Amino acid sequence: MALVCPRCATQNPDGNSFCLACGSPLNAPPPAPAMPVAAAPASPFTEPPAFTTPPAAAYAPPPPPPPAYQSPYYAPASGAIQPPVHRTPWLVIIAVVVVLVLVMAGVGTVLAMGFAHSSNQAASDLKQLSSPSPAGSPSPVPSSSPTPAISTPSSASNAGLTVPLPDGWVVDSQDSESITLVSPSGTGSITIASGSSSPLQSAQQNKATVDAFFKEQFPDTKSCTGSKTTTGSLNGVAGISWELCFTLTSGAQSVPAAALLFVGSNPSGSVYYAMYMLTVASNMPAFSKECAPILKGIQWKLK
C-alpha cells in the first residue's frame, strides 16, 4: 500500500519511513475502526439470579394477653381500698314482686273467667278424664308391695326465720333471707323475710324504703281506703304495719291489687324483719284470715 507524504503528497512505496521527495517522516494511516461486536442474545435457558434471603424484619414482641375476667363479685385484697358497703335489705322485694306478677297474672285470668272452676272442681274434672284402654288389653296387675307415703314438709326455713306450711300451701321461692308461700287456691302469696341491714335502718326507714319501691314500680300506689298505719309487734318483733293498694298489669289484663305489710328492726338497726301479703284488693280480708296460721307460727332467728 503506497504511503502518501502528508507534506508534499508524494506517493512513497510501502515500507518507507521517510518521503523520497522531501524527507518528511511518513506515518502509517490509522487502522480502520473495528466493527462493533453485537451482544449475543440472552439465552432462554439462562439461570435466574441466585435467591437471596430478605433481611430479617425487626423483632416485635407478642401482644400482651387480654386482661383476666373481673367478676362483679370479686372482693379486693385486704390491703386494697374497699368501697363503702351500701346494701338495702329490701332489694329482696324485687325478686318477689316478679313472682307476684306471675301469681297475679294467674289471678287475673281466673277473674276474667269469672271463677268458672274452683280448685276442687278442677280436681274432680281430672278424675273424670280417664284414658280408655285398647280392646283386648289385659288389666294391669296391682303391685303387692304398698306404695310408700310421701311426706309433706310442715315448715320452711332459712338463715333468718322458720315458717309453718299449712296444708295446701307451697313454697314458691326461697333464699337465705326470704321465703314466699302461695296459697292453695293460688290467689295470693305471703312473703316473710329477715336478714342483716346495711346500712343500719330503723323500722320507719324500712317503711320509707318499701313505700318508695312500690311507688316506683306501681305509680298509682296509695294507702288502701279505710286502712291505717299502726305500730305493734309480730311474734316478738316490734314494727309498723300498713296496707297499700295499686294496679297490677300483666299483658292486656289489669288487676286491682293490695299488699298488707309489716316491717321492723332490732334496736340497733342491724337486722330487719318483714312480712307482706299480696292478693287482689277485694280478696284481702279473706286472704289475711287464711294467712293467720302462718303469721302465728313465724319464728325469727336473728335478734
C-alpha positions as CSV (number, residue, x, y, z in Angstrom):
1,M,0.0,0.0,0.0
2,A,1.6,3.3,-1.1
3,L,2.2,5.9,1.6
4,V,1.3,9.5,0.7
5,C,3.5,12.1,2.2
6,P,1.4,14.4,4.4
7,R,3.7,17.3,3.4
8,C,4.3,17.1,-0.3
9,A,1.7,14.5,-1.3
10,T,4.3,12.3,-2.9
11,Q,3.5,8.6,-3.0
12,N,6.2,6.5,-1.5
13,P,6.4,2.7,-1.6
14,D,5.2,0.8,1.3
15,G,7.7,0.3,4.0
16,N,9.5,3.7,3.7
17,S,9.7,5.6,6.8
18,F,10.6,9.0,5.2
19,C,9.4,10.7,2.0
20,L,11.7,10.2,-1.1
21,A,10.9,13.7,-2.2
22,C,11.1,15.9,0.9
23,G,12.4,13.5,3.5
24,S,9.5,14.1,5.8
25,P,8.7,11.2,8.1
26,L,5.8,9.0,6.9
27,N,3.1,7.8,9.4
28,A,1.0,4.8,8.6
29,P,-2.7,5.6,8.3
30,P,-4.6,4.7,11.4
31,P,-6.3,1.4,11.2
32,A,-9.9,1.3,10.4
33,P,-12.0,1.1,13.5
34,A,-13.1,-2.4,14.3
35,M,-16.7,-3.2,13.7
36,P,-18.5,-3.4,17.0
37,V,-19.4,-6.9,18.0
38,A,-23.1,-7.3,18.6
39,A,-24.0,-8.6,22.1
40,A,-25.2,-12.2,22.0
41,P,-28.9,-12.5,22.7
42,A,-29.9,-13.8,26.1
43,S,-30.4,-17.5,26.1
44,P,-33.8,-18.6,27.3
45,F,-32.0,-21.2,29.4
46,T,-30.1,-18.6,31.3
47,E,-30.3,-19.4,35.0
48,P,-32.2,-16.8,37.2
49,P,-30.2,-14.9,39.7
50,A,-29.5,-16.7,42.9
51,F,-32.2,-16.4,45.6
52,T,-31.2,-14.1,48.3
53,T,-32.8,-14.2,51.7
54,P,-34.6,-10.9,52.6
55,P,-33.3,-9.2,55.6
56,A,-35.0,-10.3,58.8
57,A,-37.7,-7.9,60.0
58,A,-37.1,-6.3,63.3
59,Y,-38.4,-8.5,66.1
60,A,-41.7,-7.3,67.5
61,P,-42.8,-8.5,70.9
62,P,-46.1,-10.5,71.0
63,P,-49.2,-8.5,72.0
64,P,-50.0,-8.7,75.7
65,P,-52.6,-11.2,76.7
66,P,-56.2,-9.9,77.3
67,P,-56.9,-8.9,80.9
68,A,-58.3,-11.6,83.1
69,Y,-62.0,-11.7,83.7
70,Q,-63.0,-9.5,86.5
71,S,-66.0,-10.9,88.3
72,P,-68.5,-8.4,89.6
73,Y,-68.4,-10.3,92.9
74,Y,-64.6,-10.0,93.2
75,A,-63.6,-9.0,96.6
76,P,-60.4,-6.8,96.6
77,A,-57.4,-7.8,98.7
78,S,-57.4,-6.8,102.3
79,G,-54.7,-4.2,101.6
80,A,-56.7,-2.5,98.8
81,I,-59.1,0.4,99.3
82,Q,-62.6,-1.1,99.9
83,P,-65.6,0.6,98.5
84,P,-68.3,1.5,101.1
85,V,-70.9,-1.1,101.6
86,H,-74.5,0.1,100.9
87,R,-76.9,-2.7,100.5
88,T,-80.6,-2.1,101.0
89,P,-82.2,-5.2,102.6
90,W,-85.4,-4.5,100.6
91,L,-83.8,-5.5,97.4
92,V,-85.3,-8.9,98.1
93,I,-88.6,-7.4,97.2
94,I,-87.6,-7.1,93.6
95,A,-87.4,-10.8,93.1
96,V,-90.6,-11.4,95.0
97,V,-92.5,-8.8,93.0
98,V,-91.6,-10.7,89.9
99,V,-93.2,-13.7,91.4
100,L,-96.1,-11.6,92.4
101,V,-96.6,-10.5,88.8
102,L,-96.8,-14.2,87.7
103,V,-99.2,-15.1,90.5
104,M,-101.4,-12.1,89.8
105,A,-101.4,-12.8,86.1
106,G,-103.0,-16.2,87.1
107,V,-105.4,-14.4,89.3
108,G,-106.4,-12.1,86.5
109,T,-107.1,-15.0,84.3
110,V,-109.3,-16.5,86.9
111,L,-111.1,-13.2,87.4
112,A,-111.6,-12.9,83.6
113,M,-113.2,-16.4,83.6
114,G,-115.5,-15.4,86.4
115,F,-114.1,-18.1,88.7
116,A,-115.6,-20.7,86.5
117,H,-113.7,-23.5,88.1
118,S,-112.5,-23.8,91.6
119,S,-109.5,-25.9,92.5
120,N,-111.9,-28.7,93.8
121,Q,-113.9,-28.7,90.6
122,A,-110.7,-28.9,88.6
123,A,-109.6,-31.9,90.6
124,S,-113.0,-33.5,90.0
125,D,-112.7,-32.9,86.3
126,L,-109.3,-34.5,86.3
127,K,-110.6,-37.6,87.9
128,Q,-113.3,-37.9,85.3
129,L,-110.8,-37.8,82.5
130,S,-109.6,-41.4,82.1
131,S,-107.8,-42.7,79.0
132,P,-109.7,-45.7,77.5
133,S,-107.7,-48.9,77.3
134,P,-107.3,-50.6,73.9
135,A,-109.7,-53.5,73.3
136,G,-108.4,-56.8,74.5
137,S,-105.5,-55.4,76.5
138,P,-105.0,-57.1,79.9
139,S,-105.8,-55.3,83.1
140,P,-102.6,-54.3,85.0
141,V,-101.8,-56.5,87.9
142,P,-101.7,-54.4,91.1
143,S,-98.3,-54.5,92.9
144,S,-98.2,-56.5,96.1
145,S,-95.8,-54.0,97.8
146,P,-97.6,-51.0,99.4
147,T,-96.8,-47.6,97.9
148,P,-94.7,-45.6,100.4
149,A,-96.5,-42.5,101.6
150,I,-95.0,-39.2,100.5
151,S,-94.3,-36.9,103.5
152,T,-95.2,-33.3,103.1
153,P,-93.0,-30.8,104.8
154,S,-94.7,-28.9,107.6
155,S,-92.4,-25.9,107.6
156,A,-89.9,-23.9,105.6
157,S,-86.7,-22.4,107.0
158,N,-83.7,-20.4,106.1
159,A,-80.9,-18.5,107.9
160,G,-83.3,-15.8,109.3
161,L,-86.6,-17.5,110.0
162,T,-88.8,-20.5,110.1
163,V,-92.5,-20.5,108.9
164,P,-95.1,-23.2,109.1
165,L,-96.6,-24.8,105.9
166,P,-100.3,-25.4,106.4
167,D,-102.0,-28.0,104.1
168,G,-102.0,-26.9,100.5
169,W,-99.5,-24.1,100.8
170,V,-96.4,-24.4,98.7
171,V,-93.0,-22.7,98.8
172,D,-92.8,-20.5,95.6
173,S,-89.4,-19.1,96.2
174,Q,-86.8,-19.1,98.9
175,D,-83.3,-17.7,99.5
176,S,-81.1,-17.1,102.6
177,E,-83.3,-14.1,103.7
178,S,-86.8,-14.6,102.3
179,I,-89.5,-17.3,101.9
180,T,-92.5,-16.8,99.7
181,L,-95.6,-19.1,100.0
182,V,-98.5,-19.4,97.7
183,S,-102.0,-20.2,98.9
184,P,-103.7,-23.4,98.0
185,S,-106.1,-21.6,95.6
186,G,-103.2,-19.7,94.0
187,T,-105.0,-16.3,94.6
188,G,-102.3,-14.8,96.8
189,S,-98.8,-15.0,98.3
190,I,-97.2,-14.2,101.6
191,T,-93.5,-13.4,101.9
192,I,-91.6,-13.4,105.2
193,A,-88.0,-12.1,105.3
194,S,-85.2,-11.3,107.8
195,G,-81.6,-10.5,107.4
196,S,-78.7,-8.1,108.2
197,S,-79.3,-4.5,107.3
198,S,-76.5,-2.4,105.8
199,P,-76.6,0.5,106.3
200,L,-78.4,0.4,109.7
201,Q,-82.1,1.2,109.3
202,S,-84.9,1.7,111.8
203,A,-88.4,0.3,111.2
204,Q,-89.5,3.7,110.0
205,Q,-86.7,3.9,107.5
206,N,-87.5,0.4,106.3
207,K,-91.1,1.5,105.7
208,A,-89.9,4.5,103.7
209,T,-87.8,2.2,101.6
210,V,-90.8,-0.1,100.9
211,D,-93.1,2.8,100.1
212,A,-90.6,4.3,97.6
213,F,-90.1,0.9,95.9
214,F,-93.8,0.3,95.4
215,K,-94.3,3.8,94.2
216,E,-91.6,3.4,91.6
217,Q,-92.9,0.0,90.4
218,F,-96.6,0.9,90.5
219,P,-97.1,4.7,90.1
220,D,-100.7,4.6,91.3
221,T,-99.7,3.1,94.7
222,K,-101.6,4.6,97.6
223,S,-102.9,3.7,101.1
224,C,-106.0,1.5,100.8
225,T,-109.3,3.1,101.6
226,G,-110.1,2.7,105.3
227,S,-106.6,1.4,106.2
228,K,-104.4,2.9,108.9
229,T,-100.7,2.8,109.7
230,T,-100.2,1.3,113.1
231,T,-97.3,0.3,115.3
232,G,-97.2,-3.1,117.0
233,S,-95.3,-6.4,117.1
234,L,-95.3,-9.6,115.1
235,N,-94.2,-12.6,117.2
236,G,-92.0,-10.6,119.4
237,V,-90.6,-8.2,116.8
238,A,-91.7,-4.5,117.1
239,G,-92.5,-2.7,113.9
240,I,-95.0,-0.9,111.7
241,S,-98.0,-2.3,109.7
242,W,-99.9,-0.7,106.9
243,E,-101.8,-1.5,103.6
244,L,-101.1,-0.4,100.1
245,C,-103.3,-0.6,97.0
246,F,-102.1,-0.4,93.4
247,T,-103.0,-1.6,89.9
248,L,-101.1,-4.6,88.6
249,T,-100.9,-5.0,84.8
250,S,-99.9,-8.2,83.0
251,G,-100.2,-8.1,79.3
252,A,-103.8,-6.9,78.4
253,Q,-105.0,-7.6,81.9
254,S,-105.2,-5.2,84.9
255,V,-105.9,-6.3,88.4
256,P,-106.5,-4.0,91.4
257,A,-104.0,-5.5,93.9
258,A,-103.4,-4.9,97.6
259,A,-100.4,-5.5,99.9
260,L,-100.7,-5.8,103.6
261,L,-97.2,-5.1,105.0
262,F,-95.2,-5.2,108.3
263,V,-91.6,-4.1,108.7
264,G,-89.5,-3.9,111.9
265,S,-85.9,-3.8,113.1
266,N,-83.8,-4.8,116.1
267,P,-82.9,-1.9,118.5
268,S,-79.5,-1.3,116.7
269,G,-81.0,-1.3,113.2
270,S,-78.6,-4.1,112.1
271,V,-81.4,-6.6,111.5
272,Y,-84.6,-6.1,109.5
273,Y,-87.9,-8.1,109.7
274,A,-90.6,-8.0,107.0
275,M,-93.9,-9.6,106.1
276,Y,-96.2,-8.8,103.3
277,M,-99.3,-10.4,101.8
278,L,-100.2,-9.8,98.2
279,T,-103.6,-10.6,96.5
280,V,-106.4,-8.8,94.7
281,A,-107.8,-5.9,96.7
282,S,-111.3,-7.4,97.1
283,N,-109.7,-10.7,98.4
284,M,-107.5,-9.1,101.1
285,P,-109.9,-9.5,104.1
286,A,-110.4,-13.3,103.4
287,F,-106.8,-13.8,102.4
288,S,-105.5,-12.2,105.6
289,K,-107.6,-14.7,107.6
290,E,-106.2,-17.5,105.5
291,C,-102.6,-16.4,106.4
292,A,-103.3,-16.2,110.1
293,P,-101.9,-19.7,111.0
294,I,-98.7,-18.7,109.1
295,L,-98.3,-15.4,111.0
296,K,-98.8,-17.1,114.4
297,G,-96.1,-19.7,113.6
298,I,-93.3,-17.3,112.4
299,Q,-90.0,-17.9,114.3
300,W,-87.4,-15.1,113.9
301,K,-83.9,-16.4,114.3
302,L,-82.0,-13.1,114.2
303,K,-82.2,-10.8,117.1
